Amino acid sequence: HRNLHSFPTRRSSDLVNSGPITVLAVDVGGTNTSCAIVSAGGASIEKRFERRYATKSEPSLLAPLARFIEEAMAARTPAPQVLCVSGAGPVSGRSITLTNASWGIDGAELELRFGLPTLVINDFSAIAWGILLLDRNNPEELVQLPAPDGTLAVPSDDGPIVVIGAGTGLGFGYILRDGGVRVYPSEGGHVSLPVFDDESREFSRWLESRYGFAAGAEAGVSGQGIGHIFMFMAGKDREPTAAVRSILGTAEHERPAMIAEAAAAGDHLCVRAMRMFVRLYARVASDAAAVFMPTGGIYLAGGVAAKNLRYFTEASCFMESFGKAYRDHIKAIAARTPVFVVKDYAISIYGAANAAIHYLGQARP
């Protein structure tokens, strides 16, 4: 078992001041199901014990969660007082039909089985709650993208916050902080794919022929989106490189990581694919800036941005596209909207714990 002091500690200025609380926080992803015992008290929130399980290898959440609790008890970890589970998909009551796994999450069933008050939230609600704990001045947690002229917009302390995350799919959520903190999930990742030049319009038509209808943003701005962009470009390449031929010979779900690796090695087509992905991502974020006017910032979560940061920063590729608009006042909104890349991969677990603490505090007299 790992030493307790080896786990990172987070500030918790937004935590409910209701004494020490121990949370069993669970994040169900398409690849891994992460479980952690998280303790909060005073000015910190600390991960005490953690395990990961292969989501697709499990028949439901009950079995891995039972194994985790048994392991945590054997390690003499503090007993949790509340359970919070996050997963990808709309929440109905206390249940989620997962969009990235063959099984679902049933809060009532979990509460009955494990005897813990149980909260079920959307995965991007968990990320949003986690963002409230991040230190904007810590480059290991966040990187702010400067405007093309090098300036940095200053985030407000009470304005809306938008969370967008390209991973396997495209997640979306937002936070309102007027008179208290409220976190909302969204299916904003499925708004229309933005188009802005001849190539992106051609790509949009290519996707339409594949799906039978105009595609949503996720089809271009996600891991699978990187694969789509690559396929679109490779289909027009008369002399594919060895790297491109190798990627074409693999399963679709393996391609995004290979494309990023080939781009890092200098493959021209893969570099073009990554740059187009970043520009499309920027246009989705720019549309969100116009809709929400998030003076608190736009936070790019999900693994793709953090793992491929160079494409977001080189030649201001992201921010140049983000700042473009056909009206001056929309350009002005973009110019004053801070954009951050989230580098902390544990944010969903911390966020699930923060959500549980918040709602537990609300329920207390």
ChimeraX attribute file (.defattr): number of C-alpha atoms within 10 A of each C-alpha:
attribute: neighborCount
match mode: 1-to-1
recipient: residues
	/A:1	8
	/A:2	10
	/A:3	8
	/A:4	12
	/A:5	10
	/A:6	9
	/A:7	13
	/A:8	11
	/A:9	17
	/A:10	17
	/A:11	16
	/A:12	21
	/A:13	13
	/A:14	14
	/A:15	22
	/A:16	21
	/A:17	16
	/A:18	14
	/A:19	9
	/A:20	13
	/A:21	22
	/A:22	24
	/A:23	26
	/A:24	28
	/A:25	29
	/A:26	29
	/A:27	28
	/A:28	27
	/A:29	21
	/A:30	18
	/A:31	15
	/A:32	15
	/A:33	21
	/A:34	24
	/A:35	23
	/A:36	24
	/A:37	25
	/A:38	26
	/A:39	25
	/A:40	25
	/A:41	16
	/A:42	14
	/A:43	13
	/A:44	15
	/A:45	24
	/A:46	21
	/A:47	25
	/A:48	21
	/A:49	23
	/A:50	20
	/A:51	17
	/A:52	16
	/A:53	19
	/A:54	14
	/A:55	21
	/A:56	16
	/A:57	10
	/A:58	15
	/A:59	13
	/A:60	16
	/A:61	19
	/A:62	16
	/A:63	10
	/A:64	21
	/A:65	20
	/A:66	13
	/A:67	12
	/A:68	22
	/A:69	19
	/A:70	12
	/A:71	16
	/A:72	21
	/A:73	11
	/A:74	9
	/A:75	12
	/A:76	10
	/A:77	17
	/A:78	16
	/A:79	16
	/A:80	19
	/A:81	16
	/A:82	20
	/A:83	25
	/A:84	26
	/A:85	32
	/A:86	29
	/A:87	29
	/A:88	23
	/A:89	22
	/A:90	17
	/A:91	18
	/A:92	11
	/A:93	12
	/A:94	15
	/A:95	21
	/A:96	22
	/A:97	17
	/A:98	19
	/A:99	15
	/A:100	18
	/A:101	18
	/A:102	13
	/A:103	16
	/A:104	19
	/A:105	23
	/A:106	21
	/A:107	21
	/A:108	16
	/A:109	14
	/A:110	20
	/A:111	15
	/A:112	11
	/A:113	11
	/A:114	14
	/A:115	12
	/A:116	17
	/A:117	17
	/A:118	22
	/A:119	24
	/A:120	26
	/A:121	28
	/A:122	26
	/A:123	27
	/A:124	31
	/A:125	28
	/A:126	32
	/A:127	35
	/A:128	31
	/A:129	29
	/A:130	23
	/A:131	25
	/A:132	21
	/A:133	20
	/A:134	18
	/A:135	13
	/A:136	16
	/A:137	10
	/A:138	9
	/A:139	13
	/A:140	11
	/A:141	18
	/A:142	22
	/A:143	19
	/A:144	20
	/A:145	20
	/A:146	18
	/A:147	23
	/A:148	16
	/A:149	9
	/A:150	9
	/A:151	10
	/A:152	16
	/A:153	18
	/A:154	13
	/A:155	19
	/A:156	14
	/A:157	11
	/A:158	16
	/A:159	16
	/A:160	21
	/A:161	28
	/A:162	25
	/A:163	28
	/A:164	26
	/A:165	25
	/A:166	23
	/A:167	18
	/A:168	22
	/A:169	22
	/A:170	26
	/A:171	29
	/A:172	24
	/A:173	24
	/A:174	24
	/A:175	23
	/A:176	18
	/A:177	14
	/A:178	10
	/A:179	7
	/A:180	7
	/A:181	14
	/A:182	14
	/A:183	18
	/A:184	17
	/A:185	22
	/A:186	17
	/A:187	13
	/A:188	17
	/A:189	22
	/A:190	17
	/A:191	13
	/A:192	15
	/A:193	23
	/A:194	22
	/A:195	17
	/A:196	12
	/A:197	9
	/A:198	9
	/A:199	12
	/A:200	18
	/A:201	14
	/A:202	13
	/A:203	20
	/A:204	25
	/A:205	16
	/A:206	18
	/A:207	21
	/A:208	14
	/A:209	12
	/A:210	12
	/A:211	11
	/A:212	10
	/A:213	11
	/A:214	16
	/A:215	21
	/A:216	19
	/A:217	24
	/A:218	25
	/A:219	24
	/A:220	28
	/A:221	34
	/A:222	26
	/A:223	25
	/A:224	22
	/A:225	23
	/A:226	28
	/A:227	27
	/A:228	24
	/A:229	26
	/A:230	25
	/A:231	20
	/A:232	17
	/A:233	16
	/A:234	19
	/A:235	10
	/A:236	9
	/A:237	12
	/A:238	7
	/A:239	9
	/A:240	15
	/A:241	14
	/A:242	10
	/A:243	19
	/A:244	21
	/A:245	12
	/A:246	12
	/A:247	21
	/A:248	16
	/A:249	10
	/A:250	11
	/A:251	8
	/A:252	13
	/A:253	12
	/A:254	13
	/A:255	22
	/A:256	24
	/A:257	16
	/A:258	18
	/A:259	23
	/A:260	21
	/A:261	16
	/A:262	18
	/A:263	21
	/A:264	16
	/A:265	12
	/A:266	11
	/A:267	17
	/A:268	15
	/A:269	20
	/A:270	26
	/A:271	20
	/A:272	15
	/A:273	23
	/A:274	23
	/A:275	19
	/A:276	22
	/A:277	24
	/A:278	26
	/A:279	24
	/A:280	24
	/A:281	28
	/A:282	25
	/A:283	25
	/A:284	23
	/A:285	25
	/A:286	25
	/A:287	17
	/A:288	20
	/A:289	26
	/A:290	17
	/A:291	9
	/A:292	15
	/A:293	21
	/A:294	27
	/A:295	23
	/A:296	22
	/A:297	24
	/A:298	26
	/A:299	25
	/A:300	27
	/A:301	29
	/A:302	28
	/A:303	19
	/A:304	20
	/A:305	21
	/A:306	18
	/A:307	12
	/A:308	16
	/A:309	15
	/A:310	13
	/A:311	21
	/A:312	22
	/A:313	17
	/A:314	11
	/A:315	11
	/A:316	18
	/A:317	19
	/A:318	27
	/A:319	26
	/A:320	16
	/A:321	19
	/A:322	26
	/A:323	22
	/A:324	18
	/A:325	17
	/A:326	7
	/A:327	8
	/A:328	10
	/A:329	11
	/A:330	17
	/A:331	16
	/A:332	14
	/A:333	17
	/A:334	27
	/A:335	19
	/A:336	20
	/A:337	26
	/A:338	23
	/A:339	33
	/A:340	19
	/A:341	23
	/A:342	26
	/A:343	20
	/A:344	18
	/A:345	14
	/A:346	15
	/A:347	24
	/A:348	29
	/A:349	30
	/A:350	32
	/A:351	27
	/A:352	34
	/A:353	33
	/A:354	30
	/A:355	29
	/A:356	31
	/A:357	26
	/A:358	18
	/A:359	12
	/A:360	18
	/A:361	16
	/A:362	10
	/A:363	8
	/A:364	7
	/A:365	4
